[in-house]
Amino acid sequence: MSSKSKTPSHQEILDGFNKLRQEQRACALKIAEVEGDLLEHGTVLQALTKVDKSRKCYRLVGGVLVEHKVADVIPALEKNKGQIENVSKLLNKQLEEKGKELNDFKEKNNIRVQGPGAPEESAKEKEAPKSSGVLVEGDS
């Protein structure tokens, strides 16, 4: 072996880039899932604030419906919603860091993304707005 530092091969660079892109996509999917849960919690809380606090309601706990009173469920839902918001913030921070890492990797290895799979070059993605698939009041 030579004393020179080993430079990664074209395939190793490509594999590293694809791995980073996959990690970024996985993080984005998890964010979409968490934000969906956040919307569900908000919707349920909004509905429950309009009903009598002594009214029965059912909450899914570990796959089992458990009977509670609305007054008992609202604080638990608010706590869960707060925790989900914290997770969402953390995941968004991780996604931002992963994007920086990906851009640094591209710059370091002089990578240019081309073709139909290229996020920067895709005409369809430039024209169509991104959507999480969730319809929210006020969106068009």
Secondary structure, DSSP 8 states (H G I E B T S, - for coil): --SS-----HHHHHHHHHHHHHHHHHHHHHHHHHHHHHHHHHHHHHHHTTS-TTSEEEEEETTEEEEEEHHHHHHHHHHHHHHHHHHHHHHHHHHHHHHHHHHHHHHHTT----STT-TTT-HHHHHS----S---TT--
